[in-house]
């Protein structure tokens, strides 16, 4: 289970646990300015009964080119049209591709049959590595580029939230008992971890709770 500590990946972990699956959580410290999400990932992994939780270090910040790793300002207060149009400066080049590559290695080591991801095309802010085409391509990588794959046992990539809205995801998680107060979504949190309320991720999260009719447990900065 690729576990960021955010709302989506927490919901997927809850879905997998509800099916009785043994889940190993994998998070990444990649130079993100919101590394506080790793604390949220640890909380979520423990609360939802992950069998283990690994944190892998990748230096994506050293490559530059993303507001999410400190290269420029995180955009705030963008309209729905702006959020849904084009690829934003918070895009980290090839991030999810690198994450899945590492997850494939861990899956082979553990003998895992599936890798679960919390990607979501409707609320992905235009990220190309949250789209069905990318997922299909990575499934081919799993089939052709691993020992398990060439021996006829490719690891299956699962993305149960792919076509769901944020409100639908939240309702599903609430029905599974997810405590969203444990999660973190903000791209540009305050030093104490409070959410900024204005970045794309905060706006999508807040709107999701409103549309779902669920109280938002997020702690926002003043």
N, CA, C and O of each residue as an XYZ file, in Angstrom:
888
protein
N       0.839     -1.181      0.000
C       0.000      0.000      0.000
C       0.878      1.235      0.000
O       1.650      1.453      0.934
N       0.762      2.063     -1.065
C       1.465      3.340     -1.091
C       0.683      4.314     -0.213
O      -0.434      4.704     -0.552
N       1.271      4.698      0.905
C       0.558      5.468      1.926
C       1.225      6.828      2.114
O       2.321      6.914      2.667
N       0.564      7.884      1.654
C       1.122      9.230      1.785
C       0.787      9.863      3.125
O       1.483     10.772      3.576
N      -0.272      9.389      3.759
C      -0.786     10.047      4.951
C      -1.969     10.945      4.634
O      -2.551     11.563      5.525
N      -2.319     11.010      3.350
C      -3.449     11.834      2.925
C      -4.776     11.096      2.974
O      -4.854      9.924      3.343
N      -5.793     11.809      2.597
C      -7.163     11.299      2.658
C      -7.373     10.089      1.745
O      -7.984      9.098      2.144
N      -6.862     10.181      0.526
C      -7.120      9.128     -0.460
C      -6.453      7.814     -0.078
O      -7.105      6.770     -0.046
N      -5.158      7.863      0.211
C      -4.449      6.612      0.507
C      -4.957      5.976      1.793
O      -4.959      4.751      1.916
N      -5.390      6.795      2.761
C      -5.971      6.245      3.990
C      -7.248      5.471      3.674
O      -7.502      4.413      4.251
N      -8.039      6.000      2.764
C      -9.285      5.326      2.377
C      -9.004      3.994      1.692
O      -9.681      2.999      1.954
N      -7.997      3.976      0.808
C      -7.656      2.729      0.124
C      -7.162      1.692      1.120
O      -7.523      0.519      1.020
N      -6.341      2.106      2.081
C      -5.871      1.162      3.097
C      -7.052      0.586      3.871
O      -7.082     -0.612      4.151
N      -8.014      1.419      4.214
C      -9.206      0.943      4.917
C      -9.993     -0.049      4.063
O     -10.500     -1.047      4.574
N     -10.093      0.228      2.758
C     -10.794     -0.688      1.857
C     -10.112     -2.049      1.821
O     -10.773     -3.086      1.884
N      -8.794     -2.039      1.720
C      -8.041     -3.297      1.660
C      -8.143     -4.071      2.969
O      -8.283     -5.294      2.966
N      -8.073     -3.358      4.082
C      -8.188     -4.026      5.377
C      -9.586     -4.605      5.561
O      -9.744     -5.673      6.154
N     -10.607     -3.903      5.054
C     -11.981     -4.393      5.171
C     -12.183     -5.693      4.401
O     -13.086     -6.471      4.711
N     -11.335     -5.928      3.390
C     -11.392     -7.175      2.624
C     -10.582     -8.284      3.289
O     -10.485     -9.395      2.767
N     -10.004     -7.970      4.445
C      -9.226     -8.955      5.170
C      -7.813     -9.142      4.652
O      -7.164    -10.140      4.965
N      -7.325     -8.184      3.856
C      -5.994     -8.304      3.273
C      -4.911     -7.892      4.261
O      -5.097     -6.966      5.050
N      -3.794     -8.580      4.212
C      -2.611     -8.210      4.983
C      -1.903     -7.107      4.201
O      -1.514     -7.308      3.050
N      -1.739     -5.953      4.820
C      -1.247     -4.776      4.102
C       0.065     -4.264      4.688
O       0.177     -4.051      5.895
N       1.040     -4.070      3.830
C       2.313     -3.462      4.209
C       2.340     -2.053      3.617
O       2.222     -1.885      2.404
N       2.494     -1.049      4.468
C       2.455      0.341      4.021
C       3.851      0.825      3.626
O       4.841      0.498      4.279
N       3.912      1.606      2.550
C       5.168      2.161      2.058
C       4.978      3.653      1.813
O       4.130      4.063      1.021
N       5.791      4.466      2.515
C       5.747      5.921      2.361
C       7.106      6.414      1.874
O       8.092      5.677      1.900
N       7.147      7.669      1.430
C       8.383      8.202      0.856
C       8.723      9.572      1.427
O       7.876     10.462      1.505
N       9.975      9.716      1.820
C      10.529     11.017      2.181
C      11.365     11.448      0.978
O      12.474     10.958      0.767
N      10.814     12.371      0.197
C      11.459     12.691     -1.077
C      11.874     14.157     -1.181
O      12.128     14.664     -2.274
N      11.941     14.836     -0.028
C      12.292     16.246     -0.038
C      11.082     17.155     -0.105
O      11.209     18.344     -0.399
N       9.902     16.601      0.168
C       8.671     17.383      0.108
C       8.619     18.414      1.245
O       9.048     18.145      2.367
N       8.093     19.581      0.930
C       7.987     20.635      1.925
C       6.937     20.295      2.983
O       6.930     20.885      4.063
N       6.065     19.358      2.681
C       5.028     18.933      3.626
C       5.368     17.552      4.200
O       4.517     16.664      4.253
N       6.615     17.386      4.626
C       7.053     16.094      5.173
C       6.287     15.700      6.428
O       6.382     14.560      6.882
N       5.522     16.644      6.995
C       4.666     16.312      8.125
C       3.667     15.213      7.761
O       3.114     14.554      8.642
N       3.440     15.017      6.460
C       2.522     13.960      6.037
C       3.019     12.585      6.454
O       2.220     11.660      6.600
N       4.331     12.432      6.650
C       4.870     11.142      7.066
C       4.427     10.782      8.481
O       4.243      9.606      8.797
N       4.258     11.788      9.325
C       3.719     11.542     10.662
C       2.273     11.064     10.557
O       1.843     10.170     11.286
N       1.530     11.684      9.631
C       0.146     11.255      9.399
C       0.105      9.831      8.870
O      -0.755      9.044      9.266
N       1.033      9.493      7.974
C       1.078      8.132      7.433
C       1.303      7.109      8.536
O       0.687      6.043      8.544
N       2.195      7.442      9.471
C       2.451      6.525     10.587
C       1.206      6.343     11.444
O       0.896      5.234     11.879
N       0.493      7.449     11.682
C      -0.749      7.361     12.474
C      -1.784      6.492     11.778
O      -2.423      5.644     12.400
N      -1.942      6.717     10.470
C      -2.941      5.972      9.702
C      -2.588      4.488      9.640
O      -3.455      3.630      9.806
N      -1.305      4.187      9.398
C      -0.876      2.790      9.322
C      -1.180      2.054     10.614
O      -1.638      0.912     10.592
N      -0.926      2.704     11.733
C      -1.191      2.071     13.027
C      -2.682      1.932     13.278
O      -3.145      0.877     13.710
N      -3.441      2.996     13.009
C      -4.873      2.980     13.290
C      -5.617      1.947     12.451
O      -6.586      1.348     12.919
N      -5.168      1.735     11.209
C      -5.883      0.826     10.308
C      -5.265     -0.570     10.262
O      -5.696     -1.417      9.479
N      -4.261     -0.809     11.095
C      -3.757     -2.162     11.248
C      -2.847     -2.654     10.143
O      -2.901     -3.826      9.771
N      -2.000     -1.762      9.603
C      -1.018     -2.223      8.624
C      -0.033     -3.176      9.290
O       0.348     -2.978     10.444
N       0.372     -4.200      8.568
C       1.289     -5.189      9.120
C       2.685     -4.607      9.319
O       3.420     -5.041     10.206
N       3.053     -3.622      8.494
C       4.332     -2.944      8.625
C       4.229     -1.585      7.950
O       3.311     -1.334      7.168
N       5.176     -0.717      8.260
C       5.217      0.606      7.619
C       6.665      0.978      7.357
O       7.431      1.210      8.293
N       7.039      1.034      6.102
C       8.377      1.431      5.688
C       8.361      2.863      5.172
O       7.378      3.300      4.573
N       9.453      3.596      5.404
C       9.639      4.925      4.825
C      10.915      4.891      3.997
O      12.006      4.680      4.526
N      10.765      5.100      2.700
C      11.890      5.058      1.770
C      12.305      6.488      1.422
O      11.450      7.343      1.190
N      13.604      6.749      1.386
C      14.130      8.077      1.054
C      14.549      8.144     -0.421
O      15.302      7.303     -0.910
N      14.040      9.164     -1.106
C      14.424      9.450     -2.492
C      14.667     10.957     -2.578
O      13.830     11.734     -2.119
N      15.768     11.381     -3.144
C      16.065     12.814     -3.204
C      15.503     13.431     -4.480
O      16.234     13.691     -5.435
N      14.184     13.663     -4.479
C      13.575     14.359     -5.614
C      13.733     15.865     -5.478
O      13.666     16.594     -6.468
N      13.943     16.332     -4.250
C      14.140     17.763     -4.045
C      15.407     18.257     -4.718
O      15.453     19.392     -5.192
N      16.441     17.419     -4.766
C      17.691     17.816     -5.389
C      17.577     18.038     -6.881
O      18.425     18.698     -7.483
N      16.520     17.484     -7.491
C      16.312     17.652     -8.925
C      15.680     18.998     -9.251
O      15.761     19.469    -10.385
N      15.044     19.623     -8.243
C      14.374     20.895     -8.493
C      13.106     20.729     -9.300
O      12.591     19.618     -9.424
N      12.600     21.810     -9.847
C      11.502     21.831    -10.812
C      10.108     21.658    -10.229
O       9.155     21.523    -10.996
N       9.940     21.655     -8.892
C       8.598     21.507     -8.340
C       8.407     22.391     -7.116
O       9.278     22.470     -6.250
N       7.257     23.054     -7.057
C       6.929     23.846     -5.874
C       6.749     22.970     -4.654
O       6.862     23.450     -3.526
N       6.471     21.690     -4.860
C       6.243     20.780     -3.737
C       7.544     20.426     -3.019
O       7.532     19.959     -1.880
N       8.668     20.656     -3.706
C       9.967     20.399     -3.084
C      10.736     21.704     -2.853
O      11.960     21.701     -2.722
N      10.000     22.816     -2.807
C      10.616     24.089     -2.451
C      11.109     24.935     -3.596
O      11.714     25.984     -3.372
N      10.861     24.502     -4.833
C      11.297     25.274     -5.998
C      10.162     26.202     -6.441
O       9.440     25.908     -7.394
N      10.021     27.316     -5.740
C       8.951     28.252     -6.041
C       7.803     28.140     -5.056
O       7.779     27.257     -4.199
N       6.856     29.052     -5.195
C       5.736     29.117     -4.269
C       4.626     28.143     -4.649
O       4.369     27.902     -5.829
N       3.980     27.592     -3.638
C       2.797     26.763     -3.858
C       1.634     27.685     -4.205
O       1.341     28.600     -3.435
N       0.964     27.480     -5.327
C      -0.152     28.362     -5.694
C      -1.309     28.242     -4.701
O      -1.615     27.158     -4.203
N      -1.930     29.363     -4.433
C      -3.041     29.415     -3.474
C      -4.252     30.081     -4.109
O      -4.121     30.935     -4.986
N      -5.415     29.684     -3.659
C      -6.654     30.345     -4.054
C      -7.017     30.202     -5.514
O      -7.691     31.070     -6.068
N      -6.593     29.144     -6.142
C      -6.918     28.973     -7.558
C      -8.374     28.564     -7.733
O      -8.948     27.893     -6.875
N      -8.960     28.970     -8.845
C     -10.345     28.611     -9.142
C     -10.428     27.151     -9.566
O      -9.411     26.513     -9.841
N     -11.667     26.624     -9.617
C     -11.854     25.247    -10.058
C     -11.316     25.054    -11.472
O     -10.722     24.020    -11.780
N     -11.525     26.053    -12.332
C     -11.049     25.956    -13.709
C      -9.530     25.917    -13.756
O      -8.953     25.172    -14.549
N      -8.883     26.704    -12.923
C      -7.419     26.709    -12.878
C      -6.885     25.388    -12.338
O      -5.908     24.851    -12.859
N      -7.527     24.864    -11.290
C      -7.086     23.595    -10.709
C      -7.228     22.466    -11.722
O      -6.375     21.581    -11.790
N      -8.291     22.493    -12.500
C      -8.563     21.423    -13.451
C      -7.881     21.584    -14.797
O      -7.962     20.687    -15.636
N      -7.206     22.716    -15.025
C      -6.610     22.965    -16.330
C      -5.093     22.983    -16.299
O      -4.493     23.775    -15.572
N      -4.473     22.118    -17.080
C      -3.020     22.110    -17.160
C      -2.371     21.410    -15.978
O      -3.038     20.972    -15.040
N      -1.042     21.318    -16.054
C      -0.263     20.661    -15.004
C       0.315     21.737    -14.101
O       1.037     22.612    -14.580
N       0.017     21.698    -12.800
C       0.398     22.773    -11.883
C       1.872     22.711    -11.478
O       2.528     21.689    -11.684
N       2.395     23.795    -10.905
C       3.798     23.806    -10.465
C       4.083     22.867     -9.301
O       5.247     22.648     -8.965
N       3.043     22.303     -8.672
C       3.247     21.325     -7.598
C       3.489     19.911     -8.147
O       3.736     18.981     -7.380
N       3.419     19.756     -9.450
C       3.743     18.453    -10.055
C       5.218     18.146     -9.818
O       6.084     18.970    -10.111
N       5.501     16.956     -9.285
C       6.872     16.497     -9.077
C       7.200     15.523    -10.200
O       6.549     14.484    -10.305
N       8.185     15.820    -11.044
C       8.457     14.989    -12.217
C       8.610     13.502    -11.897
O       9.461     13.094    -11.107
N       7.752     12.713    -12.541
C       7.799     11.243    -12.480
C       7.664     10.680    -11.065
O       8.085      9.551    -10.815
N       7.088     11.440    -10.142
C       7.030     10.999     -8.745
C       6.340      9.652     -8.576
O       6.909      8.734     -7.985
N       5.127      9.527     -9.087
C       4.404      8.276     -8.874
C       5.042      7.108     -9.623
O       4.945      5.962     -9.185
N       5.692      7.395    -10.749
C       6.409      6.345    -11.469
C       7.548      5.804    -10.609
O       7.748      4.592    -10.528
N       8.293      6.703     -9.967
C       9.372      6.292     -9.078
C       8.828      5.547     -7.864
O       9.418      4.565     -7.415
N       7.697      6.020     -7.334
C       7.098      5.353     -6.178
C       6.702      3.917     -6.516
O       6.981      2.992     -5.753
N       6.053      3.739     -7.660
C       5.604      2.401     -8.034
C       6.801      1.496     -8.317
O       6.763      0.308     -7.996
N       7.873      2.045     -8.919
C       9.072      1.250     -9.160
C       9.633      0.702     -7.848
O       9.994     -0.471     -7.766
N       9.703      1.548     -6.827
C      10.165      1.095     -5.517
C       9.185      0.079     -4.914
O       9.596     -0.913     -4.311
N       7.887      0.344     -5.088
C       6.881     -0.563     -4.537
C       6.953     -1.938     -5.201
O       6.724     -2.955     -4.546
N       7.269     -1.975     -6.494
C       7.417     -3.265     -7.171
C       8.562     -4.073     -6.567
O       8.464     -5.290     -6.413
N       9.643     -3.382     -6.228
C      10.775     -4.071     -5.612
C      10.388     -4.623     -4.242
O      10.694     -5.772     -3.920
N       9.718     -3.803     -3.441
C       9.297     -4.242     -2.107
C       8.299     -5.391     -2.214
O       8.353     -6.343     -1.435
N       7.392     -5.298     -3.180
C       6.392     -6.357     -3.363
C       7.058     -7.692     -3.692
O       6.651     -8.736     -3.181
N       8.079     -7.656     -4.543
C       8.778     -8.903     -4.861
C       9.486     -9.477     -3.637
O       9.495    -10.689     -3.419
N      10.077     -8.589     -2.845
C      10.778     -9.044     -1.643
C       9.799     -9.691     -0.654
O      10.099    -10.722     -0.052
N       8.626     -9.069     -0.500
C       7.630     -9.553      0.453
C       6.782    -10.698     -0.097
O       6.121    -11.405      0.663
N       6.801    -10.875     -1.400
C       5.906    -11.855     -2.011
C       4.484    -11.341     -2.115
O       3.539    -12.128     -2.170
N       4.323    -10.019     -2.144
C       2.985     -9.418     -2.234
C       2.409     -9.610     -3.635
O       3.144     -9.598     -4.623
N       1.110     -9.783     -3.713
C       0.443    -10.021     -4.987
C      -0.138     -8.750     -5.594
O      -0.452     -8.717     -6.784
N      -0.282     -7.709     -4.788
C      -0.917     -6.476     -5.270
C      -0.202     -5.257     -4.709
O       0.418     -5.312     -3.647
N      -0.301     -4.157     -5.442
C       0.111     -2.843     -4.952
C      -1.098     -1.934     -5.059
O      -1.669     -1.782     -6.139
N      -1.490     -1.332     -3.953
C      -2.662     -0.454     -3.925
C      -2.216      1.001     -3.917
O      -1.303      1.377     -3.183
N      -2.867      1.813     -4.739
C      -2.551      3.229     -4.861
C      -3.799      4.066     -4.621
O      -4.915      3.623     -4.890
N      -3.604      5.271     -4.115
C      -4.724      6.168     -3.869
C      -4.924      7.206     -4.945
O      -5.520      8.251     -4.683
N      -4.438      6.950     -6.164
C      -4.556      7.955     -7.225
C      -6.017      8.139     -7.617
O      -6.836      7.226     -7.506
N      -6.313      9.353     -8.081
C      -7.693      9.729     -8.376
C      -7.687     10.727     -9.525
O      -7.162     11.832     -9.385
N      -8.260     10.353    -10.648
C      -8.164     11.182    -11.846
C      -9.047     12.429    -11.761
O      -8.715     13.448    -12.367
N     -10.152     12.377    -11.034
C     -11.078     13.513    -11.000
C     -10.528     14.664    -10.179
O     -10.760     15.825    -10.515
N      -9.805     14.366     -9.111
C      -9.290     15.414     -8.229
C      -7.763     15.456     -8.234
O      -7.147     15.784     -7.220
N      -7.158     15.130     -9.362
C      -5.701     14.993     -9.401
C      -4.974     16.277     -9.768
O      -3.752     16.265     -9.913
N      -5.695     17.390     -9.922
C      -5.083     18.674    -10.286
C      -4.294     18.583    -11.591
O      -3.331     19.325    -11.783
N      -4.689     17.692    -12.478
C      -4.030     17.604    -13.768
C      -2.760     16.791    -13.785
O      -2.056     16.790    -14.795
N      -2.439     16.102    -12.714
C      -1.206     15.310    -12.681
C      -1.281     14.154    -13.676
O      -2.236     13.379    -13.634
N      -0.294     14.018    -14.573
C      -0.350     12.935    -15.565
C      -0.178     11.553    -14.964
O      -0.601     10.563    -15.562
N       0.445     11.466    -13.773
C       0.658     10.157    -13.153
C      -0.455      9.787    -12.183
O      -0.240      9.051    -11.220
N      -1.648     10.312    -12.451
C      -2.857      9.904    -11.727
C      -3.939      9.486    -12.718
O      -5.120      9.432    -12.375
N      -3.525      9.190    -13.946
C      -4.474      8.916    -15.017
C      -4.515      7.427    -15.363
O      -3.544      6.711    -15.119
N      -5.633      6.953    -15.931
C      -5.755      5.533    -16.277
C      -4.678      5.061    -17.244
O      -4.194      3.934    -17.134
N      -4.294      5.931    -18.205
C      -3.276      5.543    -19.178
C      -1.943      5.242    -18.497
O      -1.252      4.284    -18.845
N      -1.599      6.074    -17.525
C      -0.356      5.859    -16.780
C      -0.439      4.557    -15.992
O       0.524      3.791    -15.958
N      -1.571      4.303    -15.365
C      -1.730      3.084    -14.571
C      -1.578      1.852    -15.446
O      -0.940      0.880    -15.043
N      -2.160      1.882    -16.643
C      -2.038      0.737    -17.559
C      -0.582      0.536    -17.974
O      -0.112     -0.596    -18.084
N       0.120      1.634    -18.200
C       1.525      1.537    -18.589
C       2.363      0.942    -17.461
O       3.246      0.124    -17.716
N       2.099      1.339    -16.229
C       2.846      0.805    -15.094
C       2.512     -0.660    -14.849
O       3.350     -1.415    -14.355
N       1.292     -1.066    -15.194
C       0.955     -2.486    -15.089
C       1.793     -3.303    -16.066
O       2.194     -4.426    -15.760
N       2.059     -2.732    -17.250
C       2.930     -3.403    -18.212
C       4.363     -3.489    -17.699
O       5.049     -4.486    -17.926
N       4.814     -2.443    -17.007
C       6.143     -2.479    -16.393
C       6.217     -3.632    -15.390
O       7.200     -4.373    -15.350
N       5.173     -3.769    -14.589
C       5.136     -4.866    -13.611
C       5.165     -6.226    -14.305
O       5.764     -7.173    -13.795
N       4.520     -6.321    -15.464
C       4.459     -7.596    -16.189
C       5.768     -7.927    -16.884
O       6.184     -9.085    -16.926
N       6.419     -6.895    -17.433
C       7.583     -7.141    -18.279
C       8.923     -6.905    -17.583
O       9.955     -7.391    -18.045
N       8.911     -6.158    -16.471
C      10.168     -5.729    -15.884
C      10.503     -6.313    -14.531
O      11.411     -5.826    -13.858
N       9.787     -7.350    -14.116
C      10.074     -7.989    -12.827
C      10.143     -9.498    -13.016
O       9.570    -10.039    -13.962
N      10.840    -10.169    -12.123
C      10.908    -11.624    -12.187
C       9.524    -12.244    -12.045
O       9.169    -13.170    -12.775
N       8.741    -11.721    -11.091
C       7.391    -12.254    -10.909
C       6.573    -12.113    -12.187
O       5.801    -13.003    -12.541
N       6.749    -10.985    -12.876
C       5.997    -10.751    -14.098
C       6.356    -11.704    -15.215
O       5.472    -12.283    -15.846
N       7.638    -11.874    -15.468
C       8.048    -12.740    -16.576
C       7.814    -14.219    -16.256
O       7.775    -15.052    -17.162
N       7.661    -14.542    -14.982
C       7.323    -15.915    -14.595
C       5.819    -16.139    -14.556
O       5.350    -17.199    -14.141
N       5.056    -15.121    -14.997
C       3.606    -15.274    -15.094
C       2.833    -14.918    -13.852
O       1.651    -15.241    -13.737
N       3.503    -14.241    -12.901
C       2.835    -13.843    -11.659
C       2.982    -12.350    -11.430
O       3.454    -11.943    -10.368
N       2.591    -11.512    -12.401
C       2.807    -10.073    -12.241
C       2.022     -9.501    -11.065
O       0.883     -9.894    -10.814
N       2.636     -8.585    -10.363
C       1.950     -7.883     -9.286
C       0.839     -7.031     -9.900
O       1.056     -6.343    -10.898
N      -0.334     -7.080     -9.307
C      -1.481     -6.321     -9.805
C      -1.520     -4.945     -9.153
O      -1.418     -4.827     -7.932
N      -1.669     -3.907     -9.971
C      -1.792     -2.549     -9.456
C      -3.269     -2.211     -9.278
O      -4.050     -2.272    -10.227
N      -3.638     -1.855     -8.057
C      -5.027     -1.537     -7.729
C      -5.173     -0.042     -7.488
O      -4.359      0.557     -6.785
N      -6.205      0.564     -8.065
C      -6.488      1.977     -7.848
C      -8.003      2.148     -7.722
O      -8.644      2.666     -8.637
N      -8.578      1.718     -6.597
C     -10.037      1.690     -6.464
C     -10.700      3.066     -6.457
O     -11.911      3.164     -6.655
N      -9.928      4.129     -6.233
C     -10.507      5.472     -6.186
C     -10.419      6.207     -7.516
O     -10.823      7.367     -7.605
N      -9.905      5.562     -8.536
C      -9.517      6.236     -9.770
C     -10.607      7.144    -10.334
O     -10.321      8.273    -10.733
N     -11.847      6.670    -10.372
C     -12.924      7.451    -10.967
C     -13.881      8.075     -9.969
O     -14.959      8.532    -10.351
N     -13.507      8.103     -8.692
C     -14.397      8.618     -7.653
C     -14.140     10.095     -7.361
O     -13.008     10.568     -7.470
N     -15.189     10.813     -6.994
C     -15.018     12.194     -6.551
C     -14.536     12.199     -5.109
O     -14.602     11.181     -4.420
N     -14.046     13.363     -4.652
C     -13.573     13.463     -3.276
C     -14.704     13.163     -2.298
O     -14.487     12.505     -1.281
N     -15.901     13.638     -2.599
C     -17.037     13.390     -1.707
C     -17.340     11.896     -1.623
O     -17.610     11.379     -0.539
N     -17.297     11.204     -2.753
C     -17.541      9.760     -2.752
C     -16.478      9.017     -1.955
O     -16.778      8.059     -1.243
N     -15.234      9.468     -2.082
C     -14.137      8.846     -1.333
C     -14.354      9.029      0.162
O     -14.197      8.086      0.937
N     -14.712     10.230      0.560
C     -14.925     10.513      1.986
C     -16.087      9.703      2.537
O     -15.988      9.150      3.633
N     -17.177      9.623      1.804
C     -18.317      8.826      2.275
C     -17.920      7.363      2.439
O     -18.300      6.716      3.415
N     -17.155      6.846      1.479
C     -16.713      5.448      1.563
C     -15.836      5.240      2.792
O     -15.974      4.242      3.500
N     -14.929      6.192      3.040
C     -14.048      6.074      4.195
C     -14.786      6.164      5.513
O     -14.484      5.428      6.453
N     -15.744      7.055      5.582
C     -16.539      7.196      6.806
C     -17.277      5.897      7.098
O     -17.361      5.473      8.250
N     -17.813      5.264      6.052
C     -18.517      3.992      6.239
C     -17.584      2.885      6.734
O     -18.025      1.911      7.343
N     -16.283      3.053      6.462
C     -15.299      2.063      6.904
C     -14.635      2.461      8.227
O     -13.748      1.767      8.724
N     -15.079      3.581      8.780
C     -14.569      4.000     10.072
C     -13.256      4.759     10.034
O     -12.565      4.832     11.051
N     -12.889      5.329      8.888
C     -11.642      6.092      8.795
C     -11.749      7.383      9.598
O     -12.728      8.117      9.467
N     -10.763      7.657     10.415
C     -10.673      8.910     11.158
C      -9.833      9.869     10.324
O      -8.604      9.811     10.353
N     -10.496     10.753      9.580
C      -9.772     11.655      8.701
C      -9.012     12.746      9.461
O      -8.215     13.477      8.875
N      -9.261     12.846     10.751
C      -8.484     13.757     11.572
C      -7.036     13.311     11.701
O      -6.178     14.107     12.082
N      -6.752     12.055     11.390
C      -5.381     11.532     11.432
C      -4.594     11.868     10.177
O      -3.368     11.760     10.166
N      -5.288     12.275      9.116
C      -4.649     12.452      7.814
C      -4.176     13.884      7.601
O      -4.561     14.804      8.322
N      -3.327     14.042      6.584
C      -2.807     15.368      6.219
C      -2.778     15.474      4.705
O      -2.312     14.562      4.021
N      -3.282     16.597      4.176
C      -3.323     16.782      2.727
C      -2.622     18.048      2.243
O      -2.288     18.138      1.062
N      -2.391     19.015      3.102
C      -1.904     20.340      2.701
C      -0.501     20.290      2.106
O       0.381     19.594      2.609
N      -0.316     21.049      1.017
C       0.985     21.141      0.358
C       1.933     22.144      1.028
O       3.151     22.060      0.866
N       1.373     23.073      1.766
C       2.200     24.149      2.327
C       1.786     24.432      3.772
O       1.298     25.522      4.072
N       1.977     23.459      4.669
C       1.499     23.613      6.046
C       2.322     24.621      6.845
O       3.464     24.927      6.503
N       1.715     25.125      7.913
C       2.410     25.998      8.855
C       3.445     25.175      9.624
O       3.385     23.946      9.610
N       4.393     25.838     10.295
C       5.413     25.104     11.048
C       4.840     24.096     12.047
O       5.470     23.078     12.334
N       3.650     24.377     12.574
C       3.044     23.439     13.534
C       2.195     22.367     12.855
O       1.520     21.589     13.530
N       2.225     22.323     11.518
C       1.497     21.303     10.782
C       0.092     21.672     10.365
O      -0.565     20.892      9.675
N      -0.391     22.842     10.764
C      -1.744     23.262     10.388
C      -1.832     23.483      8.878
O      -0.890     23.980      8.262
N      -2.958     23.114      8.293
C      -3.158     23.244      6.853
C      -3.340     24.701      6.453
O      -3.941     25.483      7.189
N      -2.816     25.063      5.279
C      -2.883     26.463      4.836
C      -4.289     26.866      4.422
O      -4.664     28.029      4.568
N      -5.078     25.918      3.906
C      -6.446     26.208      3.501
C      -6.592     26.751      2.102
O      -7.708     26.829      1.589
N      -5.480     27.136      1.457
C      -5.585     27.780      0.151
C      -4.982     27.023     -1.010
O      -5.294     27.321     -2.163
N      -4.122     26.048     -0.737
C      -3.511     25.303     -1.846
C      -4.557     24.414     -2.519
O      -5.648     24.210     -1.987
N      -4.211     23.891     -3.689
C      -5.160     23.042     -4.428
C      -5.644     21.880     -3.580
O      -6.836     21.575     -3.554
N      -4.713     21.228     -2.883
C      -5.075     20.051     -2.097
C      -6.029     20.401     -0.969
O      -6.982     19.666     -0.708
N      -5.778     21.517     -0.298
C      -6.681     21.956      0.775
C      -8.066     22.270      0.226
O      -9.075     21.909      0.833
N      -8.116     22.937     -0.914
C      -9.409     23.303     -1.488
C     -10.199     22.064     -1.910
O     -11.402     21.976     -1.664
N      -9.522     21.114     -2.543
C     -10.202     19.892     -2.957
C     -10.694     19.107     -1.746
O     -11.798     18.562     -1.754
N      -9.875     19.056     -0.717
C     -10.245     18.337      0.503
C     -11.441     18.991      1.177
O     -12.402     18.311      1.535
N     -11.385     20.318      1.354
C     -12.466     21.024      2.043
C     -13.779     20.892      1.276
O     -14.835     20.665      1.867
N     -13.703     21.037     -0.041
C     -14.910     20.915     -0.855
C     -15.470     19.494     -0.779
O     -16.686     19.302     -0.773
N     -14.576     18.498     -0.722
C     -15.029     17.119     -0.617
C     -15.842     16.874      0.633
O     -16.885     16.223      0.581
N     -15.370     17.393      1.768
C     -16.125     17.234      3.015
C     -17.470     17.952      2.933
O     -18.486     17.429      3.390
N     -17.472     19.150      2.350
C     -18.725     19.897      2.216
C     -19.726     19.138      1.364
O     -20.894     19.021      1.736
N     -19.277     18.617      0.213
C     -20.187     17.909     -0.692
C     -20.624     16.568     -0.118
O     -21.710     16.080     -0.430
N     -19.784     15.973      0.717
C     -20.145     14.701      1.338
C     -21.076     14.883      2.528
O     -21.673     13.920      3.008
N     -21.200     16.125      3.006
C     -22.023     16.379      4.179
C     -21.392     15.843      5.458
O     -22.082     15.450      6.398
N     -20.050     15.837      5.466
C     -19.289     15.315      6.612
C     -18.477     16.450      7.214
O     -17.867     17.230      6.483
N     -18.464     16.549      8.534
C     -17.708     17.594      9.221
C     -16.227     17.467      8.872
O     -15.673     16.368      8.904
N     -15.598     18.563      8.546
C     -14.171     18.589      8.173
C     -13.327     18.644      9.451
O     -13.400     19.633     10.181
N     -12.527     17.608      9.740
C     -11.728     17.583     10.953
C     -10.368     18.275     10.809
O      -9.565     18.278     11.742
N     -10.119     18.856      9.643
C      -8.806     19.460      9.366
C      -8.543     20.662     10.264
O      -9.431     21.480     10.504
N      -7.319     20.758     10.754
C      -6.897     21.923     11.544
C      -6.228     22.914     10.597
O      -5.134     22.672     10.086
N      -6.905     24.022     10.378
C      -6.389     25.047      9.458
C      -5.655     26.147     10.229
O      -5.989     26.457     11.373
N      -4.649     26.728      9.572
C      -3.930     27.863     10.163
C      -4.858     29.071     10.211
O      -5.767     29.202      9.392
N      -4.616     29.955     11.187
C      -5.437     31.167     11.297
C      -5.223     32.052     10.080
O      -5.825     33.121      9.981
